[in-house]
Amino acid sequence: MTGMGTSPRNPLPTGWSPDQQRACLLAIVILLVVVCMCGTLVIIAGSGLWDGLFGQSSQEETAQPAPWSADSAELTVAVSPGMAPILEELAGQFNRQQQRTPDDKVMEVRALTLAPEKMVEQSLDAPPFQALAPDSSLWLNQLEQRWVELEDAGSDEGAVIPIANRRASSPVRFATSPVVIAAWESVARELGWPERPVGWQEIQRQATEDPNFKWNHPSTSHASGLLATLAEFYAGAGLTRGLTPEAATDPQTLEYVRAVEATVRFYGEGEEVIVERLAAEGRDFLDAFVAQEQVAIAWNRSQPGERLVAIYPAEGTLWADHPLALLELGGPGEASITDNQRRTFQAFAQFLTTVDVQRQLLAAGYRPADLSIPLDEAGSPFAGTDAVDWRQPQTTLQVPPAGRELAEQVCRRLGAATGGLLAFVPPTRWPTKCYPVRHWRTVAAALCRRMPLVLLGTKADRALCETIAQAADGHAVNLAGETTVPQMVGLIAASACVVCCDSAAQHIAQAVGVHVVTLIGPTRPQRTGPILRGRAVVADVPCQGCLRRRCRHITCMQAIAPQAVISAVRNSLDRSS
């Protein structure tokens, strides 16, 4: 661009205003974040830089190391600030039940408020908590990626799929909330709500035309800021699936995101801080801000005056999915998770998914993980209001998977189109969750003619996967032990369906929007089974759901008929096609 000089100390054009220079810096930072996400499944990498530039305000406890006894039944859960008050109340209800372990220890749950970014950091090295409940499973993805990097530090073999060796296990989704643009009702109507869909373009236009329009974008250390940033790149690229580094760095995409970010007045503050400032400073503090849908519901219930309206961006929406996961502790220099703590986690996870607690979460403004609970039933915060809409969002964006290049190579090798693979992931951490090899071979032989197979696992699982692949008579490729984590995720994302036991693979498939058929024996499908685009195959035996890690007979897995699995996969493929 001619006519604009630069100084050695400031690489940005000197003709730009401070706001324009800040917007350009933000676009650069956000681009780094999104490109990192496309390469590693998470987009957290830029958050430290973001917070360093613009600051981060949060209210959280300082976690201190706290050893526990070998028979402890006390479970400390690190929880995101926004969910902390609700989870603390639910933990109190659980504790009042006075559930006991087989050795008569009272189960007790304590909530520790901690920003998700710090949860991840502390989870890597002797954390003072045994479980975590971040606001998005993206943080669990980042934790696993960081864990693999630490495990493989100094190794020449590269990172392999940690399906049977994860830092966090047994994730249970207990609530969800779409990320929306929360706006005052009068502002929403100026933007076109409810007569027509409203999206990022309308926000940009309003902020450009009206110098008094003020809106907030949280930093990427919060799920709402993290996911909204990704949504902007999707909107700029005109996509709802498969955002790649190439699409994210396209000049038109960058210009779109830069134009949107240039209109932001406040950065770095999370939802809880924004709500506090709205209550203290009043209606004129902000016109709109990015938040979870639950924030608008909670505000309208507790505050008099003008309502907040949840705008579901027309270009598509991402979700905060609120998982609860158990840390697999016991490495060098850290206390091991006790059997009683594991029992407390299982009991608390089951408690969170009971109908009564799910209705409490709904009353608090979250969408329950139990899909049998109607969102519009009498007494629901979604009933009798247009400030939030239980039928939205109409378009759900996909978290961009990595490893597309390897996925495309495998598809070409097997003569399949992208999305034309069946991913088999046999490994699982618990011996009692394993499906018999002979059954896997029967399923593979029956399905390989319908669609070629790719088998995934660690190096330790290679012989097992090879035995299964041989039953496919040349219509399968065994990649166990040959992929990095991003490559494995990319292969799952490129598949039409994933077949696995109750392991990390089903949760990855759910995260990237792929159908999954999960074979479940000792665990309980209503707690750990697939929620969206999936089906659990369970044998009708009395001991099913025993939660035992050791068993003499493993009847629950032996009794899952291969034909039941084959039928479930075929039905899934028929629906997806």
Order of alpha helices (4+ residues) and beta strands (2+ residues): alpha-alpha-beta-alpha-beta-alpha-beta-alpha-beta-beta-alpha-alpha-beta-alpha-alpha-alpha-beta-alpha-beta-alpha-beta-beta-beta-alpha-alpha-beta-alpha-beta-alpha-beta-alpha-beta-alpha-beta-alpha-beta-alpha-beta-alpha-alpha
